[in-house]
Amino acid sequence: MKCQKCGSELRDGAKFCDNCGAAVMLKKQCPKCGRIIDSNAIYCPFCNSSILEKEAPKSKLADVEGLKNDFIKCPKCGNEYKVNAPYCPTCGEKTSKPVQNEAPSAEKVSEEHLKSYIEFKKCPNCSEINDSKALFCKKCNYNLSNTPISTKDKKNNLRLIASIGLIVAIVIILILVIVELNKPKDNKAPDIESKSYSSLYEEPTTKKEYTQPVTEAPTTEKPTEPPTEKEPETEAVPIEFRNALAQAERYNKSLHLSKQGLYEQLTSEYGSAFPADAAQYAIDNIDADWNENAVKQAESYNTSLHLSKKGLFEQLSSEHGAKFTEDEAQYALDHTDFNYKENAVKQAESYMKSLNLSKDRLYEQLTSDYGAQFTAEEAQYAVEQVYR
């Protein structure tokens, strides 16, 4: 089976292309006529050729190590036969030398250099460490668009959080001590003066002795009321909850995630690993515009994937995509002005480089629900531009 985006051969059971990283559609190509048919079809509905007969030798050859290079695939009918044969036994096409498509070389970045980053992505398929902005794994080409960002070292993070917590606690204690030391001085000063004056001038009288505690009560109660009300407000929220909120604000500024995506990023063991209650506190208290985040995600997808309008909506709202709500995804489409005709042209050029389709086949690929999902007008425009 070939990748519908770049045309490279796909491994059995592969969910993503090893060459370009595109998601594999649940469709396959007829080895005889080249049309896209259902993956469960036994016979091609267009040329009535048996799919099992064509795929049987391929599966056997794939299981035997060393025999794969002894066979070549006919570029005309798709049948596999020995390299030494001068002509294809099925259609009579002249044998040409096999061309091996070299996979694009990944950036040669050492693991030590990647580990020096503050943030990175750990591949869930092969556990390779990648850059935090990487979309595909540099080792196994696994799709990392939905992989949460991990911090440098959990132990270092715990030590950093503990040290910050100690510093904050020390500062709070110092502030409370300073406030308590300053309050008694202000309250006791008039008491000492009143006692000194009363003892010097009117010691025998006892009326002023009873008036002194009366004046002390209002002076001590009034200044002590505001701090007792303010102190619980800062201490009511745990430090871990406040740290989760700060981390959520940081993610929101850089990644533009949806509400569900941000919650999973905060609670994931490959992300911040906050507890569920701390992450929920951050979601409830963050000042984020989810509609604007959806718009920025749509702009990012448009520059890299060249999707149709329907495909972009599914990418934004899918559980395997950005996980925005349907209203937020629709808001993003209504507030962006993408040229879907040009996207269709770029998709058509990509198909023609690998599949060499006819006009009708190219039109079907662009408008199919299992393909690019462009409109008929956009697909016709792309075909005219490619074949002009």
C-alpha positions, 0 to 999 in steps of 0.5 A, a space after each residue: 500500500 502506498 502513502 496517499 501524500 508522498 507515494 512511499 510504500 507503507 509497512 503492514 499495519 502502519 498508522 503513519 507514513 515513514 517518509 512524510 509522517 502523514 496519517 494512513 487512510 483506511 483505503 488501499 490502491 488496486 495493484 492493477 488499475 491503481 484506483 483507491 478502493 476499500 481496504 477490505 475489498 477482495 476484488 477491485 470494483 473498477 477492473 474486477 481484478 483479485 486483490 488477494 492474488 496480487 497481495 499474496 506474493 507480497 506478504 510472503 516476500 515480506 516475511 522472508 528476509 533477503 528475498 525482498 530485493 530480488 523482486 521489482 514492482 511493475 510501474 504500469 500494472 503494479 505486479 511484482 516479479 523477479 528483477 532479472 526478468 526483461 519484461 513484466 509477465 502480466 502487462 509486457 512492460 519493459 523492466 527498468 532498474 528499481 529506484 530506491 527512495 531515500 528517506 529524508 535524513 533527520 537533523 543530526 542532534 546529539 541526545 546530550 544536546 537535546 537533554 540540555 533543552 528546558 523542554 522536550 518531547 519524549 516519543 511514546 513509541 521508541 522513547 527517543 528524546 526530541 525537540 519540544 517543537 518537533 512534529 515527528 520523531 527523529 528516530 521512528 518518525 512517529 507523529 508527535 503533534 499530540 505528544 505533551 511537552 516534558 520538562 528537563 528532569 522531574 527530580 530537578 523540577 521537584 527540587 526547584 519547586 521545593 526551593 521556591 516553596 521554601 523561599 516563598 514560605 520564608 518571605 511570608 514568615 518574615 513579613 508576618 514577623 515584621 508586621 507583628 513586631 511593628 503593631 505592638 510598638 504602635 499600640 503600647 506607646 500611648 499606653 506607656 505614656 498614659 501610665 507615666 503621666 497618670 502615675 506622676 500627676 494623679 497616683 491616688 485616683 483610681 478612675 483613670 486606672 479603669 479608663 486605661 483598659 477601655 482605651 486599649 481595647 479599641 486600639 488593639 482590635 482595629 489594627 489587628 482585624 485587617 491582617 487576620 482577614 488578609 492572611 487566610 486569603 493568601 494561605 487558602 490556595 495551596 502552593 501546588 495549585 498556584 504553580 499549576 495555574 502559573 504553568 497553565 498560563 505559560 502553556 497558553 501563551 506558547 502552545 495555544 491549546 484547547 481547554 481539554 488539551 491544556 488539562 491533559 498537558 498539565 496532568 500527563 506524566 510526560 508533561 507537568 504531572 500535576 494532580 487532577 485537582 490542581 490542574 482543574 483549579 488552573 483551568 477554572 482560574 486561567 484567563 484564556 480565550 479558547 476561540 483565539 487559541 483555535 484561530 492560532 492553531 488553524 493558522 499553524 495547520 494551514 501553513 504546514 498541512 494545506 488542508 481543505 475547510 472540512 479537513 481543517 474543521 475535523 483536525 481542530 475538533 478531533 479527539 486525535 487532533 487539537 480537541 477544540 469544541 465544535 463551536 470553537 473550531 467553527 469560530 476559527 473557520 469563520 475568523 480566518 481567510 485561507 485560500 483553499 484553492 491554493 491549498 488544493 493546488 499544493 495537494 494536487 502537486 504532491 499527489 502528482 509527484 508520487 502517483 502520476 494520476 490522470 485528471 479524473 483520478 486526481 479529481 476523485 482523490 481531491 474530493 473524496 471523503 477518504 482523501 483531501 475533502 476539497 469542494 468540487 470547485 476547488 478540486 477542478 481549479 487544482 486540476 486545471 492548474 496542474 494540467 495547464 
